[in-house]
Amino acid sequence: MKDQAMNADDPRLTAYALGELSGEDAAEVAAAIERDPALAAEIDEIRAMTGDLADALRAEDLPETEPVDMTEHI
């Protein structure tokens, strides 16, 4: 994908923001956000949103559950 310009809809941005890219893919996204302030802003938005989601999930009071043996359902 080196030939194509990266845009805000590229799923690699989310993967990069979540730390799920490595090697050449991570370097490619890092270079793209260095060149394009709009992509850098998109990374900031993704990180803020995922942080908000993580906070909300931590704050949610979930009941304790017992492990389920899924082999019973096969």
N, C-alpha and C positions, 0 to 999 in steps of 0.2 A: 504494500500500500504506500510505498514511498513516493510513488508518482502522483498520488492524489493529495490535495490539500485537506487537512483535517478540519472538521467542522464540529460544532457543539453537540451534534447528534451522534458522534462517533462513540461507540460503546467502550472503546479503549480509554476514554477520559474517565469514566466511572471506575473502570478497573484500576487505572493509575491512582485515582484519588483514594481508593480503598487499599492501595499497596499490593495489588494482585498482579502487577506486571513486573517483569524482570528483564534483564538483558537488553537486547536490541529494541524490543517493543517499548520498554520504559524509557530508554534513551530517545527514541523517536518522539514519544509524547512530550517528554521534557523539552526537547528542542522546539517542538511546535508551540508549547505554551510560552517559551522564551520569546518567540517571534510574534506571537499574537496575544495582546492583552485581553481580548474577548475570551480566548480559551483559558487563560489564567483565571479570569473572573468565574468562568464556568466551573473550574476545579474548586475554587473557593466556595461556590454555591453548593456543589456536591458534598464537599467535606462538612459544611455547616448543616446541611440537611441530614446527612448520616449521623452527625453528632446529636442533632435534635431527636432523631429516631432512637438512637441508643439510649439517650437520657429518658425518653418516654417509656421505653421498654424496661429500663431499670426501675422506674418509679411505679410501674404497674404491679399490683399485688396479685400474683398468680398462685393458685392453690398447688399444694404438693400432689404429685401424681406417682403412681406405681409404674414401674417399667412394664411394657407389654411385650409378650413373646409373639412376634408377628408370624412365626411359623404355624401358629394355631389357625391363622386366617388364610392359609394357602391351600 
